[in-house]
Amino acid sequence: MNHIVLQTDDLSKNFGAVTAVQSVNLRVQQGEVFGFLGPNGAGKTTTIGMVLGLIHPSAGRITLFDQPVTPSQNGALKQVGSLVGAPSLVPYLTARQNLELVARLHKGVDNGRIKEVLELVSLTAAAERKVAGFSTGMKQRLGLAAALLHRPSLIILDEPTNGLDPAGMREVRTLIRQLADDGITIFLSSHLLHEVEQVCDRIAVTRQGEIVAQGVVEELLNQSDQSVRLKVKNPDQAAELLVQLPQAKVVINGGYVQVSGIESETAVAHLAQNSIIPSEVVTQKSDLESLFLELTK
């Protein structure tokens, strides 16, 4: 089992009478891409703020690289890079100058490293342009470059593809996977579910400040309801037979019967026993969007 680089234990945050985060327990392993999902107001940003030592928890504990993290005890954060919200950039400076400014905050960051991260985020050609003329996507990529500048072991990203076109999104997804393959841990908060499904190894889903699911993406999808679409000559008759099966959920859609809650083999066998043979059987696996909607209701 990989080493745990980020761990939260019963992490909670109250703002007066409002509970924003309640008893959140996260386990993020070294070298993985961990997705943090939830609807607006689910406590994702508050959780990230506590992990980065920007918000004091009401209860619970945060551990980074086996070291506790609080607003007054944050030495472990030297190994963390982050891009949360819109990047803080100086508009009248060039992309390179912005990175040179950030480099002063870290030891051992030279011009060679600045050149390297500009290449990583495909901004080499725009290195000498002032940031004021950058598009939202270019600013987002420059913010990502700044987060990578000091070679962090853990990168926390909040909506890293915000403002990017499809090609830019694909570049960032490829970069995230490349970083993970190099042993860097990625904690990714995103509302783009197809993006998370493509790039993440494990996820946690939060609703109203509480974790409602956590685990390997594929395993969570396998646990959710799968459905089978059956093409039959008499959908009404087939539906009447299938609803007799325990836990079966049946919907008629044109010449098809959609069944979930039971195995496809069970549905087909039950129809065959009643002299109904489907001419088409298509098993439909749940995607992350379906799982997300099911968990967050």
MOPEVEN-V589438 format. One record per residue. N is the residue number from 0. PHI is phi in degrees with one decimal (none if undefined). PSI is psi as a letter, one per 40 degrees, with the letter a starting at -180 (none if undefined). OMEGA is omega in whole degrees, 0 to 359 (* if undefined). Layout:
n:N phi:PHI psi:PSI omega:OMEGA
n:N phi:PHI psi:PSI omega:OMEGA
This chain:
n:0 phi:none psi:h omega:180
n:1 phi:-67.9 psi:i omega:179
n:2 phi:-69.6 psi:i omega:178
n:3 phi:-81.6 psi:h omega:180
n:4 phi:-98.2 psi:d omega:178
n:5 phi:-133.8 psi:h omega:181
n:6 phi:-139.7 psi:h omega:172
n:7 phi:-121.8 psi:i omega:181
n:8 phi:-124.9 psi:h omega:179
n:9 phi:49.8 psi:f omega:182
n:10 phi:-71.6 psi:h omega:183
n:11 phi:-139.1 psi:i omega:176
n:12 phi:-146.5 psi:h omega:176
n:13 phi:-114.0 psi:h omega:171
n:14 phi:-114.5 psi:g omega:187
n:15 phi:66.4 psi:b omega:181
n:16 phi:-85.3 psi:e omega:183
n:17 phi:-95.3 psi:h omega:176
n:18 phi:-95.5 psi:h omega:181
n:19 phi:-86.7 psi:d omega:180
n:20 phi:-136.9 psi:h omega:185
n:21 phi:-133.1 psi:h omega:173
n:22 phi:49.2 psi:f omega:180
n:23 phi:-85.6 psi:h omega:178
n:24 phi:-120.1 psi:h omega:181
n:25 phi:-115.7 psi:i omega:175
n:26 phi:-134.6 psi:h omega:181
n:27 phi:-110.5 psi:h omega:187
n:28 phi:-94.5 psi:i omega:181
n:29 phi:-59.8 psi:h omega:174
n:30 phi:80.7 psi:e omega:180
n:31 phi:-101.0 psi:i omega:170
n:32 phi:-102.2 psi:h omega:186
n:33 phi:-108.4 psi:h omega:180
n:34 phi:-92.2 psi:h omega:180
n:35 phi:-118.5 psi:h omega:189
n:36 phi:-117.3 psi:i omega:175
n:37 phi:169.5 psi:i omega:178
n:38 phi:-68.7 psi:i omega:177
n:39 phi:-56.8 psi:h omega:180
n:40 phi:83.5 psi:e omega:182
n:41 phi:-86.1 psi:e omega:177
n:42 phi:98.1 psi:e omega:182
n:43 phi:-64.4 psi:d omega:183
n:44 phi:-65.7 psi:d omega:177
n:45 phi:-63.4 psi:d omega:178
n:46 phi:-62.1 psi:d omega:179
n:47 phi:-62.6 psi:d omega:178
n:48 phi:-60.3 psi:d omega:178
n:49 phi:-70.4 psi:d omega:179
n:50 phi:-61.6 psi:d omega:181
n:51 phi:-84.7 psi:e omega:177
n:52 phi:75.1 psi:e omega:181
n:53 phi:-91.6 psi:d omega:181
n:54 phi:-128.4 psi:h omega:181
n:55 phi:-83.0 psi:h omega:179
n:56 phi:-65.2 psi:i omega:172
n:57 phi:-78.2 psi:d omega:178
n:58 phi:-160.1 psi:i omega:176
n:59 phi:96.3 psi:a omega:186
n:60 phi:-140.5 psi:i omega:176
n:61 phi:-121.8 psi:h omega:178
n:62 phi:-128.7 psi:h omega:176
n:63 phi:-121.3 psi:h omega:179
n:64 phi:51.4 psi:f omega:178
n:65 phi:66.6 psi:e omega:178
n:66 phi:-118.9 psi:h omega:178
n:67 phi:-68.0 psi:i omega:180
n:68 phi:-124.4 psi:h omega:172
n:69 phi:-139.5 psi:i omega:177
n:70 phi:-56.5 psi:d omega:180
n:71 phi:-103.1 psi:e omega:181
n:72 phi:-132.9 psi:g omega:190
n:73 phi:-132.4 psi:f omega:181
n:74 phi:-60.0 psi:d omega:181
n:75 phi:-66.7 psi:e omega:182
n:76 phi:-69.1 psi:e omega:176
n:77 phi:-63.8 psi:d omega:180
n:78 phi:-95.0 psi:e omega:185
n:79 phi:-116.7 psi:h omega:169
n:80 phi:-112.7 psi:i omega:183
n:81 phi:-146.4 psi:i omega:171
n:82 phi:-136.4 psi:h omega:184
n:83 phi:-121.1 psi:h omega:183
n:84 phi:73.0 psi:a omega:179
n:85 phi:-69.9 psi:h omega:180
n:86 phi:-65.3 psi:i omega:178
n:87 phi:-85.8 psi:h omega:183
n:88 phi:-127.3 psi:i omega:177
n:89 phi:-94.0 psi:h omega:190
n:90 phi:-64.9 psi:d omega:184
n:91 phi:-88.2 psi:e omega:174
n:92 phi:-101.6 psi:i omega:177
n:93 phi:-76.5 psi:i omega:177
n:94 phi:-59.3 psi:d omega:180
n:95 phi:-63.2 psi:d omega:181
n:96 phi:-65.1 psi:d omega:176
n:97 phi:-61.5 psi:d omega:179
n:98 phi:-69.7 psi:d omega:176
n:99 phi:-63.2 psi:d omega:178
n:100 phi:-65.2 psi:d omega:179
n:101 phi:-67.0 psi:d omega:182
n:102 phi:-60.7 psi:d omega:180
n:103 phi:-65.2 psi:e omega:181
n:104 phi:-82.1 psi:e omega:185
n:105 phi:-126.5 psi:i omega:176
n:106 phi:-85.1 psi:i omega:173
n:107 phi:79.9 psi:e omega:178
n:108 phi:-98.4 psi:h omega:183
n:109 phi:-110.7 psi:a omega:181
n:110 phi:-63.4 psi:d omega:178
n:111 phi:-62.8 psi:d omega:179
n:112 phi:-69.0 psi:d omega:177
n:113 phi:-60.9 psi:d omega:178
n:114 phi:-62.1 psi:d omega:182
n:115 phi:-64.7 psi:d omega:182
n:116 phi:-72.1 psi:d omega:175
n:117 phi:-62.6 psi:d omega:177
n:118 phi:-68.0 psi:d omega:181
n:119 phi:-58.8 psi:d omega:183
n:120 phi:-102.0 psi:e omega:175
n:121 phi:59.4 psi:f omega:178
n:122 phi:-120.5 psi:e omega:181
n:123 phi:-58.5 psi:d omega:182
n:124 phi:-67.7 psi:d omega:181
n:125 phi:-105.8 psi:e omega:187
n:126 phi:-60.6 psi:d omega:184
n:127 phi:-99.0 psi:e omega:177
n:128 phi:-89.4 psi:i omega:177
n:129 phi:-71.8 psi:i omega:185
n:130 phi:-65.8 psi:d omega:180
n:131 phi:-56.4 psi:d omega:181
n:132 phi:-93.4 psi:e omega:181
n:133 phi:-79.0 psi:i omega:171
n:134 phi:-74.3 psi:i omega:178
n:135 phi:-58.4 psi:d omega:180
n:136 phi:-64.8 psi:d omega:179
n:137 phi:-66.1 psi:d omega:177
n:138 phi:-63.2 psi:d omega:180
n:139 phi:-64.4 psi:d omega:179
n:140 phi:-68.1 psi:d omega:177
n:141 phi:-67.2 psi:d omega:175
n:142 phi:-62.1 psi:d omega:177
n:143 phi:-66.2 psi:d omega:177
n:144 phi:-60.3 psi:d omega:179
n:145 phi:-64.0 psi:d omega:179
n:146 phi:-67.8 psi:d omega:182
n:147 phi:-88.8 psi:e omega:193
n:148 phi:-55.5 psi:d omega:186
n:149 phi:-96.2 psi:f omega:178
n:150 phi:54.8 psi:f omega:182
n:151 phi:-70.5 psi:i omega:176
n:152 phi:-87.5 psi:d omega:178
n:153 phi:-132.7 psi:h omega:177
n:154 phi:-119.5 psi:h omega:178
n:155 phi:-106.9 psi:h omega:185
n:156 phi:-121.2 psi:h omega:178
n:157 phi:-114.5 psi:h omega:182
n:158 phi:52.5 psi:g omega:186
n:159 phi:-69.1 psi:e omega:181
n:160 phi:-99.4 psi:e omega:179
n:161 phi:-58.8 psi:h omega:177
n:162 phi:85.7 psi:e omega:181
n:163 phi:-88.3 psi:i omega:173
n:164 phi:-79.5 psi:i omega:184
n:165 phi:-54.6 psi:d omega:179
n:166 phi:-65.2 psi:d omega:178
n:167 phi:-65.0 psi:d omega:177
n:168 phi:-61.3 psi:d omega:180
n:169 phi:-65.0 psi:d omega:178
n:170 phi:-61.7 psi:d omega:181
n:171 phi:-67.9 psi:d omega:177
n:172 phi:-59.6 psi:d omega:179
n:173 phi:-63.0 psi:d omega:180
n:174 phi:-64.2 psi:d omega:180
n:175 phi:-60.9 psi:d omega:179
n:176 phi:-65.7 psi:d omega:179
n:177 phi:-62.4 psi:d omega:179
n:178 phi:-63.1 psi:d omega:179
n:179 phi:-64.7 psi:d omega:178
n:180 phi:-63.8 psi:d omega:178
n:181 phi:-85.5 psi:e omega:176
n:182 phi:96.7 psi:e omega:178
n:183 phi:-85.3 psi:h omega:180
n:184 phi:-88.2 psi:h omega:181
n:185 phi:-118.5 psi:h omega:173
n:186 phi:-108.5 psi:h omega:192
n:187 phi:-116.5 psi:h omega:173
n:188 phi:-101.6 psi:h omega:183
n:189 phi:-153.6 psi:i omega:174
n:190 phi:-100.9 psi:e omega:179
n:191 phi:-87.7 psi:g omega:190
n:192 phi:-66.3 psi:d omega:178
n:193 phi:-64.4 psi:d omega:178
n:194 phi:-67.0 psi:d omega:180
n:195 phi:-62.7 psi:d omega:181
n:196 phi:-62.7 psi:d omega:182
n:197 phi:-76.1 psi:d omega:193
n:198 phi:-111.9 psi:d omega:189
n:199 phi:-92.7 psi:i omega:174
n:200 phi:-85.2 psi:d omega:178
n:201 phi:-134.0 psi:i omega:180
n:202 phi:-139.5 psi:i omega:166
n:203 phi:-128.8 psi:h omega:179
n:204 phi:-111.2 psi:h omega:181
n:205 phi:-114.3 psi:i omega:178
n:206 phi:-138.1 psi:h omega:180
n:207 phi:50.1 psi:f omega:175
n:208 phi:84.5 psi:e omega:182
n:209 phi:-119.0 psi:i omega:176
n:210 phi:-78.0 psi:h omega:181
n:211 phi:-106.8 psi:e omega:176
n:212 phi:-162.6 psi:i omega:178
n:213 phi:-155.8 psi:h omega:178
n:214 phi:160.4 psi:a omega:178
n:215 phi:-67.1 psi:h omega:185
n:216 phi:-54.5 psi:d omega:183
n:217 phi:-60.6 psi:d omega:181
n:218 phi:-67.7 psi:d omega:178
n:219 phi:-65.6 psi:d omega:178
n:220 phi:-65.7 psi:d omega:180
n:221 phi:-68.1 psi:d omega:180
n:222 phi:-79.0 psi:d omega:182
n:223 phi:-80.7 psi:i omega:182
n:224 phi:-61.3 psi:h omega:171
n:225 phi:-105.3 psi:i omega:183
n:226 phi:-130.9 psi:i omega:177
n:227 phi:-129.0 psi:h omega:179
n:228 phi:-106.2 psi:h omega:185
n:229 phi:-116.3 psi:h omega:175
n:230 phi:-97.7 psi:h omega:183
n:231 phi:-135.3 psi:i omega:181
n:232 phi:-71.3 psi:d omega:182
n:233 phi:-125.5 psi:g omega:183
n:234 phi:-59.9 psi:d omega:181
n:235 phi:-62.4 psi:d omega:180
n:236 phi:-64.8 psi:d omega:179
n:237 phi:-62.5 psi:d omega:180
n:238 phi:-63.3 psi:d omega:179
n:239 phi:-61.6 psi:d omega:178
n:240 phi:-71.9 psi:d omega:185
n:241 phi:-70.4 psi:d omega:180
n:242 phi:-67.3 psi:e omega:177
n:243 phi:-73.1 psi:e omega:181
n:244 phi:-78.0 psi:h omega:180
n:245 phi:-59.1 psi:h omega:175
n:246 phi:73.0 psi:e omega:180
n:247 phi:-76.8 psi:h omega:175
n:248 phi:-113.3 psi:h omega:190
n:249 phi:-123.1 psi:h omega:177
n:250 phi:-134.2 psi:h omega:176
n:251 phi:-93.9 psi:h omega:180
n:252 phi:-135.0 psi:g omega:182
n:253 phi:65.2 psi:b omega:179
n:254 phi:-89.1 psi:e omega:182
n:255 phi:-115.5 psi:i omega:171
n:256 phi:-117.3 psi:h omega:180
n:257 phi:-101.0 psi:h omega:184
n:258 phi:-125.4 psi:h omega:175
n:259 phi:-132.4 psi:i omega:179
n:260 phi:92.6 psi:e omega:178
n:261 phi:-137.3 psi:i omega:178
n:262 phi:-70.2 psi:i omega:180
n:263 phi:-61.5 psi:d omega:180
n:264 phi:-61.7 psi:d omega:180
n:265 phi:-64.9 psi:d omega:180
n:266 phi:-64.3 psi:d omega:182
n:267 phi:-65.5 psi:d omega:181
n:268 phi:-62.7 psi:d omega:181
n:269 phi:-64.7 psi:d omega:178
n:270 phi:-66.9 psi:d omega:181
n:271 phi:-62.1 psi:d omega:178
n:272 phi:-63.8 psi:d omega:179
n:273 phi:-108.2 psi:f omega:174
n:274 phi:64.3 psi:f omega:174
n:275 phi:-115.8 psi:h omega:182
n:276 phi:-110.8 psi:h omega:179
n:277 phi:-62.7 psi:h omega:176
n:278 phi:-86.0 psi:e omega:180
n:279 phi:-150.8 psi:h omega:179
n:280 phi:-131.7 psi:h omega:181
n:281 phi:-126.3 psi:h omega:176
n:282 phi:-83.7 psi:h omega:182
n:283 phi:-114.4 psi:h omega:181
n:284 phi:-82.9 psi:i omega:178
n:285 phi:-64.6 psi:i omega:173
n:286 phi:-102.6 psi:i omega:185
n:287 phi:-65.5 psi:d omega:179
n:288 phi:-62.7 psi:d omega:179
n:289 phi:-63.1 psi:d omega:179
n:290 phi:-62.5 psi:d omega:181
n:291 phi:-60.0 psi:d omega:181
n:292 phi:-64.6 psi:d omega:179
n:293 phi:-65.0 psi:d omega:183
n:294 phi:-75.8 psi:d omega:184
n:295 phi:-95.2 psi:e omega:176
n:296 phi:50.3 psi:none omega:*
